[in-house]
Amino acid sequence: MTTESTGSTSLSAAREDPAHNNLFVRGIHLVERFFHPDYVGLVVATMFFGLSLTPSLLPRDWFFQGLLSGINATIGYGLGCALSWAWRKWIAPRITWPAQVTSAWNRRPGWLLVAVKGAIVAACLIFAVLMSIQSSKWQRQITDLMGMEPVSDAGYPRTVLLGAAVVGLLIWISRLVVRLVRTVSRALNQWVRIPAAFARPLGVLVVLVGAVLLFNGVLAKGFFAVANSAFSARNSQTSPNAVQPTLPERSGSPESFAKWDTLGSEGRWFVANAPTALAIGQVTGKPAREPIRVYAGLESADGVEAQTDVAIAELDRTRAFEREVLVVISTTGTGWVDTVSAEAIELMFGGDTALVATQYSYLPSALSFLSDRDKSMTMGRTLFDKVYDRWSALPEDARPKLLVYGESLGSQGSEGAFSGLADIRNRTDGVLWVGPPNSNRLWSEFVARRDPGTEEITPIYADGMSVRFAAAADQLARPASTWTEPRITYLQHASDPVVWWSPDLLFTQPDWLREKRGPDVSPAMSWYPIVTFWQVAADLPRAQTVSDGHGHNYGNLVPDAWAAVAQPPDYTPELAARIRVFLDESMATERQLK
């Protein structure tokens, strides 16, 4: 990225030409002296900048887009510099130009090349501005598809300025790194007496290894240590609207083996805000039972084995194995359990339910995915195995319906309990996995083996006999063939970056971008090497900022999915409507109180 201007010799020629006093030529000269641009790099950077403005899965404002486009443009600049260097180093010296071409080149006016460079800069700038204007139209298209307020056009031209600033900063940092490489190489040559031909590549290797060791050994560990400490402090906080339960059916109650102050912030909210039997009865119109909610936090016991033992003890204490339904829940990073998913199943079965969940990390899902992914699968496998061992020891006619649930990273942890489809069918009565990350092993296998002619965004696996995929309620009945028990369901939106982001996007076009776009994905979205990887990666932290039914928001679909998987008795359209009203009010209240 430190390649000097390919036309530096032309500047000398320009100074010898009377035209060198031209203000434009002098301006280009000053710019080159300050920035040392590579014009091939500039052209490729502009191409990457323009491609990064094309639609992604979710809408973006100008500031976020500027940051992303700046990163993409910097990558393009680096590739362009590499191409320019390869041309000068390996290709140009091996080309024998005709005498007429060489003569014409030597007799060119001194200002000509400078003018061409100016034209390149102007063309790149015009292209970037035009693409930013077109990008604002694409953003409006995406918000229309998702039923959201349109992104304002006013700030979008500022994307170009912010992107340029990001490029400048990253190139400056990269040049500092190159200077470090040169310093190390020079030291190796002068002090260690390594020949100059070997000192440069060795210098690159030393700096690279040092950076990796520094990141893995110091920066990464330090970052996660600080993050863990920060989020563990948050974990100890309790919402004023999360009051210690007094009902024995809840963990954290006075009778509980999992003490209230050990459950963590999300665990305390989970057990404190379960619907009461009275509230459930008002929705269903029938007498209801107090639903059981069992939770073990990271501080409830020391280690995964002890923590899950506490959960099993809680299930026994509350007589959870005598309920009609028992749901094993794998939480997300902080120990969060989706309120809609929990309350929906409790309402459907009149409170004759037991839900059990455990916490495995203090970190949010995004950070847990990077540092605690194995922990999530270890916890998911350990918890389910112990519940299953206790459940399978019961007489068959005395067992509750055993269901499994996991959302986002929780689905990955939950999948970790099973070796494959046969294992799921042998050991569960139904599974609901929501918004699965693209790295989920079982999900990937089912999607890869989907029936020919079905699309990746809503595949059909083995004619829908056991496993079904849905982005809308009507897709749960697809195909019309028999859906045998136990029923396994994945919910996945075409616009959910959690489902579709993968390192493979760097250099491989996925099927979901070869096939017809999903109903809430812009038809103009296309795959570009490297660029699309960063676009979808940038969508991840904003996956839940869009409207319901899009991105990583599945609340409006979960009740239908639970009804299809669990098949509650006496579940009528009228009851479904009342449950949905209750859930909508519950979520609105939670947003205000939590």
Secondary structure, 3 states (H helix, E strand, C coil): CCCCCCCHHHHHHHHHCHHHHCHHHHHHHHHHHHHCCCHHHHHHHHHHHHHHCCCCCCCCCHHHHHHHHHHHHHHHHHHHHHHHHHHHHHHHHHCCCCHHHHHHHHCCCHHHHHHHHHHHHHHHHHHHHHHHHHHHHHHHHHHHHCCCCCCCCCCCCHHHHHHHHHHHHHHHHHHHHHHHHHHHHHHHHHHCCCCHHHHHHHHHHHHHHHHHHHHHHHHHHHHHHHHHHHHHHHHCCCCCCCCCCCCCCECCCCCCCCCHHHCHHHHHHHHHCCCCHHHHHHHHCCCCCCCEEEEECCCCCCCHHHHHHHHHHHHHHCCHHHCCEEEEEECCCCCCCCHHHHHHHHHHCCCCEEEEEECCCCCCHHHHHHHCHHHHHHHHHHHHHHHHHHHHCCCHHHCCEEEEEEECHHHHHHHCCCCCHHHHHHHCCEEEEECCCCCCHHHHHHHHCCCCCCCCCCCECHHHCCEEEECCHHHHHCCCCCCCCCEEEEECCCCCHHHHCCHHHHCCCCHHHCCCCCCCCCCCCCCCCCHHHHHHHHHHHHCCCCCCCCCCCCCCCHHHHHHHHHCCCCCCHHHHHHHHHHHHHHHHHHHHHC
